Amino acid sequence: MKNTFLLLLAVFTFSIANAQSAKALLNEVSAKAKSYDNIQIDFKYNLNNSKEDVNQETRGDVSLSGNKYVLNMLGTTRLFDGKNIYTIVPEDEEVTISKYSAQDDKEITPSKMLTFYESGYNYKMDIEQNLKGRKVQFIKLTPIDSKAEIKDILLGIDVQTKHIYKLIQTDAKGTKYTLTVNSFKTNQPLSKTLFTFDEAKFKQEGYYINKLD
């Protein structure tokens, strides 16, 4: 009984230390991200579900400043100016405008990509890997909400820069979403109108403006 108790105590102590180490690293990553005026990321995105025989890969880029962002991916531009979300589809010559609701925003959106883990997750240190010359420490995040659609997330952090290098999200149906950072630039000279939607310009170009709210 004594040996069993000591073993359980050791496991419990290790679990606490592991979680504390993970939290300390995540705090560093969060503080680093918030210290920049803006961030520009070029990334590779992969969606894979072996059961459904689905494997899709694409590239994209995103510019972030505070909670504002411009995301270019799959031929679509998504712009958030802090109040409204603008989805611009050049192929259809259409812009959809919707008001942002923090209560309904449960996804890992670009504005939350670097800080989403600050609440709602349990976390622990996972494997460490050498990826393309980078020393990457993975942290496993598990939603506190047992009914969450996300099963778990592996967050790969570049130990030297304290920047997120890879995010691997697995949902309850086994679909895996992997985002790998190709380049991570900070404090770049951005246009003053980068996060501003010019409705008159798009109307002039013949776009249909679809306002949902």
MINU-382783 format. One record per atom (N, C-alpha, C): residue number from 1; residue in three letters; atom name; x negated, y, z negated. Coordinates in steps of 0.2 Angstrom, whole numbers. Each point is the difference from the previous one (the first is absolute). Example, Ala and Ser with C-alpha at 12.3 -4.5 7.8 and 13.67 -1.06 7.14 Angstrom:
// residues 2
- 1_ala_N_-66_-28_-39
- 1_ala_CA_4_6_0
- 1_ala_C_-4_6_0
- 2_ser_N_2_5_4
- 2_ser_CA_-4_6_-1
- 2_ser_C_4_5_-3
//
This chain:
// residues 213
- 1_met_N_-4_-6_0
- 1_met_CA_4_6_0
- 1_met_C_-4_6_0
- 2_lys_N_-6_0_-4
- 2_lys_CA_-4_6_0
- 2_lys_C_-4_1_6
- 3_asn_N_-2_-5_4
- 3_asn_CA_-3_1_6
- 3_asn_C_5_2_5
- 4_thr_N_6_-2_0
- 4_thr_CA_5_2_5
- 4_thr_C_1_8_-1
- 5_phe_N_1_2_-7
- 5_phe_CA_1_7_-1
- 5_phe_C_-6_4_2
- 6_leu_N_-6_-2_-1
- 6_leu_CA_-6_4_2
- 6_leu_C_0_0_8
- 7_leu_N_2_-5_3
- 7_leu_CA_0_0_8
- 7_leu_C_6_5_2
- 8_leu_N_6_0_-3
- 8_leu_CA_5_4_2
- 8_leu_C_-2_7_-1
- 9_leu_N_-4_1_-6
- 9_leu_CA_-2_7_-2
- 9_leu_C_-5_3_6
- 10_ala_N_-4_-5_2
- 10_ala_CA_-6_2_4
- 10_ala_C_4_2_7
- 11_val_N_5_-4_2
- 11_val_CA_3_1_7
- 11_val_C_4_7_-1
- 12_phe_N_3_1_-5
- 12_phe_CA_4_6_-1
- 12_phe_C_-5_6_0
- 13_thr_N_-5_0_-4
- 13_thr_CA_-5_5_0
- 13_thr_C_-3_2_7
- 14_phe_N_-2_-6_4
- 14_phe_CA_-2_1_6
- 14_phe_C_5_4_5
- 15_ser_N_6_-2_-1
- 15_ser_CA_5_3_4
- 15_ser_C_1_7_-1
- 16_ile_N_0_2_-6
- 16_ile_CA_0_7_-2
- 16_ile_C_-6_4_3
- 17_ala_N_-6_-3_-1
- 17_ala_CA_-6_3_3
- 17_ala_C_0_1_7
- 18_asn_N_3_-5_3
- 18_asn_CA_1_0_8
- 18_asn_C_4_5_2
- 19_ala_N_6_1_-3
- 19_ala_CA_5_5_1
- 19_ala_C_-3_7_-1
- 20_gln_N_-4_1_-5
- 20_gln_CA_-3_6_-2
- 20_gln_C_-5_2_5
- 21_ser_N_-4_-5_3
- 21_ser_CA_-5_2_5
- 21_ser_C_4_2_6
- 22_ala_N_5_-4_2
- 22_ala_CA_4_2_6
- 22_ala_C_3_7_0
- 23_lys_N_3_2_-6
- 23_lys_CA_3_6_-1
- 23_lys_C_-6_6_0
- 24_ala_N_-6_-2_-3
- 24_ala_CA_-5_5_0
- 24_ala_C_-2_2_8
- 25_leu_N_-1_-5_4
- 25_leu_CA_-2_0_7
- 25_leu_C_6_4_4
- 26_leu_N_6_-2_-2
- 26_leu_CA_6_3_4
- 26_leu_C_0_8_-2
- 27_asn_N_-1_1_-6
- 27_asn_CA_0_7_-2
- 27_asn_C_-6_4_3
- 28_glu_N_-6_-3_1
- 28_glu_CA_-5_4_4
- 28_glu_C_2_1_7
- 29_val_N_3_-5_3
- 29_val_CA_3_1_7
- 29_val_C_5_5_1
- 30_ser_N_4_0_-5
- 30_ser_CA_6_5_0
- 30_ser_C_-3_7_-1
- 31_ala_N_-5_1_-5
- 31_ala_CA_-3_7_-1
- 31_ala_C_-4_2_6
- 32_lys_N_-3_-4_3
- 32_lys_CA_-4_1_6
- 32_lys_C_4_3_6
- 33_ala_N_6_-4_1
- 33_ala_CA_4_2_6
- 33_ala_C_4_7_-2
- 34_lys_N_1_1_-6
- 34_lys_CA_4_7_-2
- 34_lys_C_-5_5_0
- 35_ser_N_-7_-1_1
- 35_ser_CA_-5_6_-1
- 35_ser_C_-1_3_7
- 36_tyr_N_3_-4_6
- 36_tyr_CA_-1_3_6
- 36_tyr_C_6_5_3
- 37_asp_N_-2_5_4
- 37_asp_CA_5_4_2
- 37_asp_C_4_-4_6
- 38_asn_N_-3_-4_3
- 38_asn_CA_3_-4_5
- 38_asn_C_-4_-6_2
- 39_ile_N_4_-5_3
- 39_ile_CA_-4_-6_2
- 39_ile_C_3_-3_6
- 40_gln_N_-5_-2_5
- 40_gln_CA_2_-3_6
- 40_gln_C_-2_-7_1
- 41_ile_N_4_-4_1
- 41_ile_CA_-1_-7_0
- 41_ile_C_2_-3_7
- 42_asp_N_-5_-4_3
- 42_asp_CA_1_-4_6
- 42_asp_C_0_-7_-2
- 43_phe_N_5_-4_2
- 43_phe_CA_1_-7_-3
- 43_phe_C_2_-5_5
- 44_lys_N_0_-6_-2
- 44_lys_CA_2_-6_4
- 44_lys_C_6_-3_-4
- 45_tyr_N_5_-2_3
- 45_tyr_CA_6_-2_-3
- 45_tyr_C_2_-7_3
- 46_asn_N_1_-5_-5
- 46_asn_CA_2_-7_3
- 46_asn_C_6_-2_-4
- 47_leu_N_5_-3_4
- 47_leu_CA_6_-3_-3
- 47_leu_C_-1_-8_1
- 48_asn_N_1_-4_-5
- 48_asn_CA_-1_-7_2
- 48_asn_C_5_-4_-4
- 49_asn_N_3_-5_3
- 49_asn_CA_5_-5_-3
- 49_asn_C_-1_-6_3
- 50_ser_N_-4_-5_-3
- 50_ser_CA_-2_-6_4
- 50_ser_C_7_-4_1
- 51_lys_N_4_0_-5
- 51_lys_CA_7_-4_1
- 51_lys_C_4_2_6
- 52_glu_N_0_6_1
- 52_glu_CA_4_3_6
- 52_glu_C_-4_1_6
- 53_asp_N_-7_-2_-1
- 53_asp_CA_-4_0_6
- 53_asp_C_-1_7_3
- 54_val_N_0_5_-5
- 54_val_CA_-1_7_2
- 54_val_C_-7_3_-2
- 55_asn_N_-3_3_4
- 55_asn_CA_-7_3_-1
- 55_asn_C_0_6_4
- 56_gln_N_0_6_-3
- 56_gln_CA_0_6_4
- 56_gln_C_-6_5_-3
- 57_glu_N_-3_3_5
- 57_glu_CA_-6_4_-3
- 57_glu_C_0_7_4
- 58_thr_N_-1_5_-3
- 58_thr_CA_0_7_3
- 58_thr_C_-5_4_-4
- 59_arg_N_-1_6_3
- 59_arg_CA_-4_5_-4
- 59_arg_C_4_6_-1
- 60_gly_N_-2_5_-5
- 60_gly_CA_3_6_-1
- 60_gly_C_-4_5_-4
- 61_asp_N_2_5_-1
- 61_asp_CA_-3_5_-4
- 61_asp_C_5_5_-4
- 62_val_N_-3_2_-5
- 62_val_CA_4_4_-5
- 62_val_C_-4_6_-3
- 63_ser_N_3_6_0
- 63_ser_CA_-3_6_-3
- 63_ser_C_5_1_-6
- 64_leu_N_-4_1_-6
- 64_leu_CA_4_1_-6
- 64_leu_C_-3_7_-4
- 65_ser_N_5_3_-3
- 65_ser_CA_-2_6_-4
- 65_ser_C_6_1_-5
- 66_gly_N_-2_-2_-6
- 66_gly_CA_5_0_-6
- 66_gly_C_5_-5_2
- 67_asn_N_6_1_0
- 67_asn_CA_5_-5_2
- 67_asn_C_2_1_7
- 68_lys_N_-3_4_4
- 68_lys_CA_2_1_7
- 68_lys_C_-4_-5_4
- 69_tyr_N_2_-2_6
- 69_tyr_CA_-3_-4_4
- 69_tyr_C_2_0_7
- 70_val_N_-5_-2_5
- 70_val_CA_2_-1_7
- 70_val_C_-3_-7_1
- 71_leu_N_5_-5_2
- 71_leu_CA_-2_-7_2
- 71_leu_C_1_-1_7
- 72_asn_N_-5_-3_4
- 72_asn_CA_1_-2_7
- 72_asn_C_-1_-7_0
- 73_met_N_5_-4_3
- 73_met_CA_0_-7_0
- 73_met_C_5_-3_4
- 74_leu_N_-2_-5_5
- 74_leu_CA_5_-3_4
- 74_leu_C_3_5_5
- 75_gly_N_-3_5_2
- 75_gly_CA_3_5_5
- 75_gly_C_5_5_-3
- 76_thr_N_0_0_-7
- 76_thr_CA_4_4_-4
- 76_thr_C_-3_5_-5
- 77_thr_N_2_6_0
- 77_thr_CA_-3_4_-5
- 77_thr_C_5_1_-6
- 78_arg_N_-2_0_-6
- 78_arg_CA_4_1_-6
- 78_arg_C_-3_6_-4
- 79_leu_N_4_5_-1
- 79_leu_CA_-3_6_-3
- 79_leu_C_4_1_-6
- 80_phe_N_-3_2_-6
- 80_phe_CA_4_1_-6
- 80_phe_C_-3_7_-2
- 81_asp_N_4_5_-1
- 81_asp_CA_-2_7_-2
- 81_asp_C_1_2_-7
- 82_gly_N_2_-6_-4
- 82_gly_CA_1_1_-7
- 82_gly_C_8_1_-1
- 83_lys_N_4_1_5
- 83_lys_CA_7_0_-1
- 83_lys_C_4_-5_5
- 84_asn_N_-2_0_6
- 84_asn_CA_3_-4_5
- 84_asn_C_-5_-5_3
- 85_ile_N_3_-5_3
- 85_ile_CA_-4_-5_4
- 85_ile_C_2_0_7
- 86_tyr_N_-5_1_4
- 86_tyr_CA_1_1_7
- 86_tyr_C_-3_-6_4
- 87_thr_N_4_-4_3
- 87_thr_CA_-2_-6_4
- 87_thr_C_0_2_8
- 88_ile_N_-5_1_3
- 88_ile_CA_-1_2_7
- 88_ile_C_-2_-6_4
- 89_val_N_5_-1_5
- 89_val_CA_-1_-6_5
- 89_val_C_-1_3_7
- 90_pro_N_-6_1_2
- 90_pro_CA_-1_3_7
- 90_pro_C_4_-4_5
- 91_glu_N_-1_-7_0
- 91_glu_CA_3_-4_5
- 91_glu_C_8_1_1
- 92_asp_N_3_1_-5
- 92_asp_CA_7_2_0
- 92_asp_C_2_7_0
- 93_glu_N_-5_4_-1
- 93_glu_CA_1_7_0
- 93_glu_C_5_2_-5
- 94_glu_N_-1_-3_-6
- 94_glu_CA_5_1_-6
- 94_glu_C_-4_2_-6
- 95_val_N_3_4_-4
- 95_val_CA_-3_1_-7
- 95_val_C_6_-1_-5
- 96_thr_N_-1_-4_-5
- 96_thr_CA_4_-1_-5
- 96_thr_C_-2_4_-7
- 97_ile_N_5_4_-3
- 97_ile_CA_-2_3_-6
- 97_ile_C_4_-2_-5
- 98_ser_N_-3_-2_-6
- 98_ser_CA_3_-2_-6
- 98_ser_C_-3_4_-6
- 99_lys_N_5_1_-5
- 99_lys_CA_-3_3_-6
- 99_lys_C_-3_-5_-4
- 100_tyr_N_-6_2_-4
- 100_tyr_CA_-3_-5_-4
- 100_tyr_C_3_-1_-7
- 101_ser_N_1_-6_-2
- 101_ser_CA_3_-1_-6
- 101_ser_C_-5_-5_-4
- 102_ala_N_-3_3_-6
- 102_ala_CA_-5_-3_-4
- 102_ala_C_4_-7_-3
- 103_gln_N_6_1_-1
- 103_gln_CA_3_-6_-4
- 103_gln_C_1_-6_5
- 104_asp_N_1_1_7
- 104_asp_CA_0_-5_5
- 104_asp_C_-6_-2_3
- 105_asp_N_-6_3_-2
- 105_asp_CA_-6_-1_3
- 105_asp_C_-4_-5_-4
- 106_lys_N_1_-7_1
- 106_lys_CA_-3_-5_-3
- 106_lys_C_-5_-4_4
- 107_glu_N_-1_3_6
- 107_glu_CA_-6_-3_4
- 107_glu_C_-6_3_-2
- 108_ile_N_-6_-3_3
- 108_ile_CA_-6_3_-1
- 108_ile_C_-1_4_6
- 109_thr_N_2_6_0
- 109_thr_CA_0_5_5
- 109_thr_C_-7_3_0
- 110_pro_N_-2_3_6
- 110_pro_CA_-7_3_0
- 110_pro_C_-2_5_-6
- 111_ser_N_5_4_-2
- 111_ser_CA_-1_5_-6
- 111_ser_C_-1_-4_-6
- 112_lys_N_2_-6_-1
- 112_lys_CA_-1_-4_-6
- 112_lys_C_-6_-6_1
- 113_met_N_-2_0_6
- 113_met_CA_-5_-5_2
- 113_met_C_-6_-1_-5
- 114_leu_N_-2_6_-2
- 114_leu_CA_-6_0_-5
- 114_leu_C_1_0_-7
- 115_thr_N_7_1_-2
- 115_thr_CA_1_0_-7
- 115_thr_C_6_-4_-2
- 116_phe_N_3_-4_5
- 116_phe_CA_6_-4_-2
- 116_phe_C_0_-4_-6
- 117_tyr_N_-6_-3_-1
- 117_tyr_CA_-1_-5_-5
- 117_tyr_C_0_3_-8
- 118_glu_N_1_7_0
- 118_glu_CA_-1_3_-7
- 118_glu_C_6_-2_-4
- 119_ser_N_6_-3_3
- 119_ser_CA_5_-2_-5
- 119_ser_C_4_-5_4
- 120_gly_N_3_-5_-4
- 120_gly_CA_4_-5_3
- 120_gly_C_-4_-7_1
- 121_tyr_N_-6_0_-2
- 121_tyr_CA_-4_-6_2
- 121_tyr_C_-4_-3_-6
- 122_asn_N_0_-6_-1
- 122_asn_CA_-6_-3_-4
- 122_asn_C_-6_-1_4
- 123_tyr_N_-6_0_-3
- 123_tyr_CA_-5_-1_5
- 123_tyr_C_-6_-4_-4
- 124_lys_N_-4_-3_4
- 124_lys_CA_-6_-3_-2
- 124_lys_C_-5_-1_5
- 125_met_N_-7_0_-2
- 125_met_CA_-5_-1_4
- 125_met_C_0_-6_4
- 126_asp_N_-1_0_7
- 126_asp_CA_0_-6_4
- 126_asp_C_-7_-1_3
- 127_ile_N_-1_-3_6
- 127_ile_CA_-6_-1_2
- 127_ile_C_-4_6_2
- 128_glu_N_-7_-1_1
- 128_glu_CA_-4_6_3
- 128_glu_C_-3_-3_6
- 129_gln_N_0_4_5
- 129_gln_CA_-3_-3_7
- 129_gln_C_-4_5_3
- 130_asn_N_-5_-2_4
- 130_asn_CA_-4_4_4
- 130_asn_C_3_1_7
- 131_leu_N_3_5_2
- 131_leu_CA_4_1_6
- 131_leu_C_-4_6_5
- 132_lys_N_-3_-2_5
- 132_lys_CA_-3_4_5
- 132_lys_C_-5_5_-4
- 133_gly_N_-4_-3_-5
- 133_gly_CA_-5_4_-3
- 133_gly_C_3_3_-6
- 134_arg_N_6_0_-2
- 134_arg_CA_3_3_-5
- 134_arg_C_1_-5_-6
- 135_lys_N_-1_2_-6
- 135_lys_CA_2_-4_-6
- 135_lys_C_7_2_-2
- 136_val_N_5_-5_1
- 136_val_CA_7_2_-1
- 136_val_C_3_-5_-5
- 137_gln_N_2_4_-5
- 137_gln_CA_3_-3_-6
- 137_gln_C_8_0_1
- 138_phe_N_3_-6_0
- 138_phe_CA_7_-1_1
- 138_phe_C_4_0_-7
- 139_ile_N_5_4_-1
- 139_ile_CA_4_0_-6
- 139_ile_C_7_-3_3
- 140_lys_N_3_-5_-4
- 140_lys_CA_6_-3_1
- 140_lys_C_6_4_-3
- 141_leu_N_5_3_3
- 141_leu_CA_5_3_-3
- 141_leu_C_7_-4_1
- 142_thr_N_3_-1_-6
- 142_thr_CA_7_-3_0
- 142_thr_C_5_4_-2
- 143_pro_N_6_1_4
- 143_pro_CA_5_4_-3
- 143_pro_C_3_-2_-6
- 144_ile_N_1_5_-5
- 144_ile_CA_3_-1_-6
- 144_ile_C_7_-2_1
- 145_asp_N_4_2_5
- 145_asp_CA_7_-1_1
- 145_asp_C_0_-7_4
- 146_ser_N_2_-5_-3
- 146_ser_CA_1_-7_2
- 146_ser_C_4_-1_7
- 147_lys_N_4_5_1
- 147_lys_CA_5_0_6
- 147_lys_C_-3_4_6
- 148_ala_N_-7_2_-1
- 148_ala_CA_-3_4_5
- 148_ala_C_-1_-4_6
- 149_glu_N_1_3_6
- 149_glu_CA_-1_-4_7
- 149_glu_C_-8_-1_0
- 150_ile_N_-4_4_-3
- 150_ile_CA_-7_-2_1
- 150_ile_C_-2_-5_-5
- 151_lys_N_-4_-5_2
- 151_lys_CA_-2_-6_-4
- 151_lys_C_-6_3_-4
- 152_asp_N_-5_2_4
- 152_asp_CA_-6_2_-3
- 152_asp_C_-4_5_5
- 153_ile_N_-5_3_-2
- 153_ile_CA_-4_5_4
- 153_ile_C_-8_-1_-2
- 154_leu_N_-4_-1_5
- 154_leu_CA_-7_-1_-2
- 154_leu_C_-3_7_3
- 155_leu_N_-3_4_-5
- 155_leu_CA_-3_6_2
- 155_leu_C_-7_0_0
- 156_gly_N_-3_1_6
- 156_gly_CA_-8_-1_0
- 156_gly_C_-3_7_0
- 157_ile_N_-4_1_-5
- 157_ile_CA_-3_7_-2
- 157_ile_C_-8_-1_2
- 158_asp_N_-2_5_4
- 158_asp_CA_-7_1_1
- 158_asp_C_-3_2_-7
- 159_val_N_-4_-4_-2
- 159_val_CA_-3_1_-7
- 159_val_C_-5_7_0
- 160_gln_N_-3_1_5
- 160_gln_CA_-5_6_1
- 160_gln_C_4_6_0
- 161_thr_N_5_1_5
- 161_thr_CA_3_6_1
- 161_thr_C_7_1_-4
- 162_lys_N_2_-6_-3
- 162_lys_CA_7_1_-4
- 162_lys_C_5_1_5
- 163_his_N_0_-1_6
- 163_his_CA_5_0_5
- 163_his_C_4_-6_1
- 164_ile_N_6_0_2
- 164_ile_CA_4_-6_2
- 164_ile_C_-3_-2_7
- 165_tyr_N_-2_-7_0
- 165_tyr_CA_-2_-2_7
- 165_tyr_C_5_-5_3
- 166_lys_N_3_-4_-4
- 166_lys_CA_5_-5_3
- 166_lys_C_6_0_-5
- 167_leu_N_6_-1_3
- 167_leu_CA_6_-2_-4
- 167_leu_C_3_-5_4
- 168_ile_N_2_-6_-4
- 168_ile_CA_3_-6_2
- 168_ile_C_6_-1_-4
- 169_gln_N_6_1_3
- 169_gln_CA_6_0_-3
- 169_gln_C_4_-6_2
- 170_thr_N_2_-4_-4
- 170_thr_CA_4_-6_1
- 170_thr_C_7_0_-3
- 171_asp_N_5_-1_5
- 171_asp_CA_7_1_-3
- 171_asp_C_3_-7_-2
- 172_ala_N_6_0_-2
- 172_ala_CA_3_-6_-3
- 172_ala_C_1_-6_6
- 173_lys_N_1_3_6
- 173_lys_CA_1_-5_6
- 173_lys_C_-7_-2_3
- 174_gly_N_-5_2_-3
- 174_gly_CA_-7_-3_2
- 174_gly_C_-3_4_5
- 175_thr_N_3_6_2
- 175_thr_CA_-3_4_5
- 175_thr_C_-5_4_-3
- 176_lys_N_-6_1_3
- 176_lys_CA_-6_3_-2
- 176_lys_C_-2_6_4
- 177_tyr_N_0_6_-3
- 177_tyr_CA_-2_6_3
- 177_tyr_C_-7_2_-2
- 178_thr_N_-4_1_5
- 178_thr_CA_-7_1_-2
- 178_thr_C_-2_7_3
- 179_leu_N_-3_5_-4
- 179_leu_CA_-2_6_3
- 179_leu_C_-8_0_-2
- 180_thr_N_-4_1_5
- 180_thr_CA_-7_1_-1
- 180_thr_C_-2_7_3
- 181_val_N_-4_3_-5
- 181_val_CA_-2_7_2
- 181_val_C_-6_0_5
- 182_asn_N_0_3_5
- 182_asn_CA_-6_0_5
- 182_asn_C_-4_6_-2
- 183_ser_N_3_6_-1
- 183_ser_CA_-4_6_-2
- 183_ser_C_4_4_-5
- 184_phe_N_-3_3_-5
- 184_phe_CA_3_4_-6
- 184_phe_C_-4_6_0
- 185_lys_N_4_6_2
- 185_lys_CA_-3_6_0
- 185_lys_C_3_5_-5
- 186_thr_N_-3_4_-3
- 186_thr_CA_3_5_-5
- 186_thr_C_-2_7_2
- 187_asn_N_5_4_-3
- 187_asn_CA_-1_8_1
- 187_asn_C_-2_2_7
- 188_gln_N_4_-2_5
- 188_gln_CA_-1_2_7
- 188_gln_C_3_6_1
- 189_pro_N_-2_4_5
- 189_pro_CA_3_6_2
- 189_pro_C_7_-1_4
- 190_leu_N_5_0_-3
- 190_leu_CA_7_-1_3
- 190_leu_C_3_6_2
- 191_ser_N_4_-1_5
- 191_ser_CA_4_5_3
- 191_ser_C_6_2_-5
- 192_lys_N_1_7_-1
- 192_lys_CA_5_2_-5
- 192_lys_C_7_-2_2
- 193_thr_N_1_-2_6
- 193_thr_CA_7_-2_2
- 193_thr_C_0_-8_0
- 194_leu_N_-5_-4_-2
- 194_leu_CA_0_-7_1
- 194_leu_C_6_-3_-3
- 195_phe_N_2_2_-6
- 195_phe_CA_6_-3_-4
- 195_phe_C_6_4_1
- 196_thr_N_1_4_6
- 196_thr_CA_6_4_1
- 196_thr_C_3_-2_6
- 197_phe_N_7_-1_0
- 197_phe_CA_3_-3_6
- 197_phe_C_3_6_4
- 198_asp_N_-2_1_6
- 198_asp_CA_3_5_4
- 198_asp_C_6_-2_5
- 199_glu_N_6_1_-3
- 199_glu_CA_6_-3_3
- 199_glu_C_1_4_7
- 200_ala_N_-2_6_0
- 200_ala_CA_1_4_7
- 200_ala_C_-4_-3_5
- 201_lys_N_-6_-2_-1
- 201_lys_CA_-5_-3_5
- 201_lys_C_3_-6_2
- 202_phe_N_3_-5_-4
- 202_phe_CA_2_-6_2
- 202_phe_C_7_0_4
- 203_lys_N_4_5_-2
- 203_lys_CA_6_2_4
- 203_lys_C_-2_2_7
- 204_gln_N_-5_4_1
- 204_gln_CA_-2_3_6
- 204_gln_C_-3_-6_5
- 205_glu_N_-3_-5_-4
- 205_glu_CA_-2_-5_4
- 205_glu_C_5_-6_2
- 206_gly_N_6_2_-2
- 206_gly_CA_6_-5_2
- 206_gly_C_1_-5_-5
- 207_tyr_N_-3_0_-6
- 207_tyr_CA_1_-5_-5
- 207_tyr_C_7_0_-3
- 208_tyr_N_3_-5_-2
- 208_tyr_CA_7_0_-3
- 208_tyr_C_-2_0_-8
- 209_ile_N_3_4_-4
- 209_ile_CA_-1_1_-7
- 209_ile_C_5_-3_-4
- 210_asn_N_-1_-5_-3
- 210_asn_CA_5_-4_-4
- 210_asn_C_-1_1_-7
- 211_lys_N_5_4_-3
- 211_lys_CA_-1_2_-7
- 211_lys_C_5_-4_-4
- 212_leu_N_-3_-4_-5
- 212_leu_CA_4_-5_-3
- 212_leu_C_4_3_-6
- 213_asp_N_-3_5_-3
- 213_asp_CA_3_3_-6
- 213_asp_C_3_7_2
//
